[in-house]
């Protein structure tokens, strides 16, 4: 995408895009609309302005052009493209020249992000802070728009053939759902581990989508004596991609070993751990800020934060409680991306308590709830201790809040922007960990007074008195911590 949009630019200045969705059998109109709305929000995170939608009911996704002939023409009216896939013509032939003369590809098509040595142009459009509904695009009744779309976003994953054909039909860049998510992840990754993970997922996804730059691309000369056709540039590119993936995976092992060491120290310490989990943009980061007083980045964007952050719950308790903010989930998250973010999954697995955050103001939050539970079911036991939070309840009226309380009697309705609600959640977290603690008595001889500081650090001291035989302390802590302290002191 060659057009740039400033972070603070008006919505009308952002590059226009059009959404494409296929409604398969068994998919309701509401589910299709919800999925396209989510894709529109992903487009907003990329800094694009959605000017329209093209949808069609199909029996499957196997058609080489994805859409029917009429819908292809409708799509092309948004982009100024041909509206059909031209028949193959050898480069330089009369038919090829006639096709080129009948339709001159746009600059965006020539700079398509799937050309050789430029497989995806991630990051050419700055994210915008304006996230109005994509339906706000001013589309005329005939389906055309005063400014043509420079990007087509498809709400399904495309095969290389489908993507190539749609680019020929529209004359602009075509991105499928996985490509959009990968581009956002690559832009928002901050730590070394996150950057490596996203790059691996991107290369794995692009490997089968590499293309030759042209039909007349020369081959490298063959082996000994120069005989044989040798390798084409495409084959060389694929081998370079495989080598790069292997190199990145070796680097990732080193980085993750360091992260595992830090995580094991937390698990082996007296600190209690809580993991914030949930759908992207449910308000986890804002909740994290309220619970820990940490000035972490918060924005009304999908995947605004990707790196796992661990902070101490404040006011600080004894034993300390650590809160981890994990990467958000989303429907149809690319499998390679899920596998790459092992650190987030490990944080969730090791946490004593999961706080599952839902955006109660989102009409699709029940579907988002199911998506997150399905992912969590592959990580931890379904009966793992979990606190359900219906966030952003301040955006609901009294009747809606009453219905949600009846539907989710175990949930806590709150707003992460409310200090009172944050205090109440703090109390719920303390109550949970209090239920897992036990009391114990320790006698510390005067020649081992350093152990008194150890007890103060790892436990909550209920009583402390000094007698002839040493310091007598009554403490409260998890049973595992008490057992470890008995061995140490």
SVG drawing of the C-alpha trace seen along z (x, -y; Angstrom):
<svg xmlns="http://www.w3.org/2000/svg" viewBox="-35 -15 68 46">
<polyline fill="none" stroke="black" stroke-width="0.4" points="0.0,0.0 1.8,-3.0 -0.5,-5.7 0.4,-6.9 -2.0,-8.1 -0.8,-10.2 -1.5,-8.9 -3.7,-11.9 -5.2,-12.4 -8.9,-12.7 -10.8,-9.7 -11.4,-11.2 -7.7,-11.4 -7.0,-7.7 -6.5,-5.3 -9.8,-3.8 -10.4,0.0 -13.3,2.3 -14.3,5.5 -15.2,8.8 -17.1,11.5 -18.4,14.9 -21.5,16.3 -21.2,20.1 -24.1,22.5 -25.0,22.4 -23.6,18.9 -26.3,16.4 -26.6,12.9 -25.8,11.6 -22.7,13.7 -21.5,12.5 -22.2,8.9 -20.3,9.3 -17.3,10.8 -17.1,8.0 -17.5,5.4 -14.5,7.0 -12.5,7.0 -13.4,3.3 -12.0,2.6 -8.8,4.5 -8.7,2.2 -9.0,-0.8 -6.0,0.4 -4.1,0.5 -5.1,-3.1 -7.6,-2.3 -11.0,-3.8 -13.6,-1.3 -15.8,-2.6 -18.0,0.4 -18.6,4.1 -19.2,6.8 -20.7,10.1 -22.0,13.2 -23.6,16.5 -21.5,19.5 -21.5,23.2 -17.7,23.2 -14.5,21.2 -12.8,23.3 -13.6,21.2 -10.4,19.8 -11.9,16.3 -13.7,16.7 -16.7,14.7 -19.1,15.0 -18.8,13.0 -21.4,10.3 -19.8,9.8 -16.3,9.4 -17.6,6.6 -19.3,5.0 -16.0,5.2 -14.1,3.7 -16.3,0.7 -14.8,-0.2 -11.3,0.1 -11.4,-0.8 -10.2,2.6 -11.0,4.8 -13.8,6.8 -12.6,10.1 -9.6,12.3 -7.8,11.9 -6.9,15.1 -3.3,16.0 -1.2,14.4 2.6,15.0 4.6,11.9 5.3,9.8 2.6,11.4 0.0,9.4 -2.8,10.5 -0.6,9.4 -0.1,6.0 -3.9,5.7 -4.7,6.6 -2.2,4.0 -3.6,1.4 -7.2,2.1 -6.5,1.6 -3.4,0.0 -2.8,1.4 -2.8,-1.2 0.3,-2.1 -0.9,0.0 -1.2,3.1 2.3,2.6 3.6,2.3 1.5,5.3 2.8,6.6 3.2,10.1 5.7,9.4 9.1,11.0 11.4,9.8 8.5,7.7 6.0,10.3 4.1,8.1 4.2,4.4 3.5,4.4 3.7,1.0 3.3,-1.4 0.1,-2.9 0.3,-4.4 -2.4,-3.4 -5.0,-5.9 -6.6,-6.6 -10.1,-7.1 -12.1,-3.9 -15.5,-4.8 -17.7,-2.1 -16.6,-1.3 -20.2,-1.9 -19.5,-5.6 -17.8,-5.6 -19.7,-7.8 -20.8,-5.3 -23.2,-6.4 -26.3,-4.5 -24.9,-2.9 -22.1,-1.3 -19.4,-3.6 -17.3,-6.0 -15.8,-9.3 -12.3,-8.0 -11.4,-4.5 -10.3,-1.8 -6.5,-1.1 -6.9,2.1 -9.2,5.1 -9.6,6.9 -11.1,10.4 -12.6,12.0 -11.4,15.4 -8.0,16.9 -7.1,17.0 -5.1,19.5 -2.2,18.0 -4.3,18.5 -7.3,16.7 -5.2,13.8 -3.5,13.4 -6.8,13.6 -8.5,11.0 -5.6,8.7 -6.0,9.0 -9.8,8.3 -9.3,5.2 -6.0,3.9 -5.1,3.2 -3.5,4.9 -5.6,7.8 -5.1,8.9 -6.8,11.9 -7.7,12.1 -4.5,13.7 -2.4,11.2 -4.2,8.3 -3.7,9.8 -0.1,10.6 0.6,7.0 -1.0,5.6 1.1,8.0 4.3,7.1 3.6,3.4 2.8,3.6 5.5,6.1 7.9,4.3 10.1,6.9 12.7,9.0 10.8,12.2 7.5,10.8 9.3,9.5 10.9,12.9 7.7,14.8 5.7,12.6 8.5,12.8 8.5,16.6 4.7,16.7 4.8,14.2 7.5,16.2 5.7,19.5 2.5,18.0 4.2,16.4 6.3,19.4 3.7,20.9 2.7,17.5 6.1,16.4 5.9,15.7 8.3,15.3 8.9,11.7 8.2,12.6 8.0,15.4 11.3,14.6 13.2,14.8 16.6,16.4 17.8,19.4 21.1,19.9 23.5,21.9 23.6,25.6 26.1,27.5 29.5,28.8 30.3,28.0 27.4,25.6 25.0,28.2 21.3,28.3 18.7,25.7 19.7,24.8 17.4,23.2 14.9,20.5 14.8,17.3 11.6,18.5 13.3,21.7 16.2,19.5 13.7,17.3 12.0,20.3 15.3,21.7 16.3,18.3 12.9,18.1 13.5,21.6 17.0,20.7 15.7,17.4 13.0,19.3 15.5,21.8 17.8,19.0 14.9,17.2 13.8,20.3 17.4,20.8 17.3,17.2 13.9,17.7 15.1,20.7 17.7,18.6 15.3,15.7 12.6,18.1 15.1,19.9 15.8,16.6 12.0,16.0 11.5,19.5 14.2,18.8 12.4,15.7 9.0,17.5 10.4,20.4 11.7,17.9 8.3,16.4 6.6,19.8 9.1,21.0 8.8,17.8 6.1,16.9 4.4,14.6 0.8,15.5 0.1,15.1 -2.9,13.8 -3.4,13.8 -5.7,11.4 -7.1,13.3 -9.8,12.4 -10.6,11.2 -8.6,8.4 -9.8,4.9 -11.8,6.2 -10.1,3.7 -7.3,5.9 -4.6,3.3 -6.7,0.6 -7.6,3.1 -3.9,3.9 -3.2,0.2 -5.8,-0.2 -4.7,2.9 -0.9,2.1 -0.7,-1.7 1.5,-1.1 1.5,-3.6 1.3,-1.0 0.0,-1.7 -3.8,-1.7 -5.7,-2.4 -9.0,-1.6 -7.5,0.7 -7.4,4.4 -4.0,5.8 -2.8,2.5 -0.4,4.5 1.2,7.8 4.0,8.3 3.3,10.1 3.6,7.7 4.0,8.7 3.5,6.2 2.9,6.3 -0.7,5.8 -1.0,2.5 -1.5,1.8 1.2,4.4 0.3,7.5 2.3,10.2 2.8,12.6 3.0,10.4 0.4,10.9 1.7,10.6 -0.6,9.6 0.2,10.6 -1.4,9.0 -1.4,11.5 -2.0,11.0 -5.7,10.9 -7.4,13.6 -9.4,13.2 -11.5,15.4 -9.6,17.4 -6.2,16.3 -3.5,17.8 -2.3,21.1 1.3,20.3 0.8,17.1 -0.9,19.0 2.0,21.5 4.6,18.7 3.2,16.9 4.3,19.6 5.3,17.2 1.8,15.9 0.4,19.4 3.0,20.3 2.0,17.3 -1.7,18.4 -0.8,22.0 1.3,21.1 -1.2,18.5 -3.1,19.5 -6.1,17.4 -7.4,16.4 -9.4,13.2 -11.4,13.6 -12.3,10.1 -15.2,9.6 -16.4,6.4 -20.0,6.4 -20.9,3.5 -20.0,5.5 -23.0,7.2 -20.8,10.1 -19.2,10.7 -20.8,14.1 -19.1,15.4 -15.9,13.8 -16.4,15.6 -16.6,18.9 -13.5,18.2 -11.4,17.5 -12.7,20.5 -11.9,22.8 -8.3,21.5 -7.9,21.8 -9.3,25.3 -6.2,26.4 -3.9,24.8 -5.4,25.5 -8.0,27.6 -11.5,26.3 -12.0,26.2 -9.0,24.0 -10.0,21.1 -11.4,18.3 -13.1,15.0 -15.3,13.7 -15.3,9.9 -18.0,8.1 -16.1,4.9 -17.4,1.6 -20.7,2.1 -20.9,-1.7 -21.9,-1.8 -25.1,0.4 -28.4,-0.7 -29.9,0.7 -32.1,3.2 -29.1,4.6 -27.1,4.9 -29.9,6.7 -30.2,9.2 -26.5,9.9 -26.5,10.5 -29.2,13.2 -27.4,14.7 -23.9,14.7 -24.6,14.9 -21.0,15.6 -19.6,12.6 -18.5,9.3 -19.9,6.3 -17.6,3.3 -15.8,0.6 -12.0,0.5 -12.3,-3.3 -14.0,-3.3 -11.7,-3.6 -14.5,-2.1 -14.8,1.0 -11.0,1.4 -11.0,1.5 -13.8,4.0 -11.9,6.3 -8.8,5.9 -10.8,7.2 -12.1,10.2 -8.5,11.1 -7.4,10.9 -10.4,13.0 -9.5,15.8 -5.9,16.0 -6.9,15.8 -9.0,18.9 -5.8,20.8 -3.7,19.7 -3.0,21.4 -1.6,20.2 1.6,21.5 3.9,20.8 7.7,20.3 10.3,20.0 13.5,18.3 16.6,18.6 18.4,15.3 21.4,16.5 19.3,16.9 17.5,13.5 17.9,13.2 15.1,15.7 12.7,13.2 13.1,10.9 12.5,13.9 9.2,14.6 8.2,11.0 9.0,11.0 7.2,14.2 4.3,14.2 1.8,12.0 2.9,11.8 -0.1,11.9 1.8,11.9 5.4,11.4 6.8,11.6 10.3,12.1 10.9,14.6 14.0,16.3 14.3,18.9 13.9,16.6 11.4,14.8 7.9,16.3 5.9,15.5 2.5,16.5 2.2,16.1 -0.3,16.7 0.7,17.9 0.0,20.6 0.7,24.1 3.4,24.6 5.2,21.5 5.0,22.6 6.4,26.0 9.4,24.4 10.0,22.1 10.0,25.0 12.8,26.5 14.8,23.3 14.4,22.0"/>
</svg>
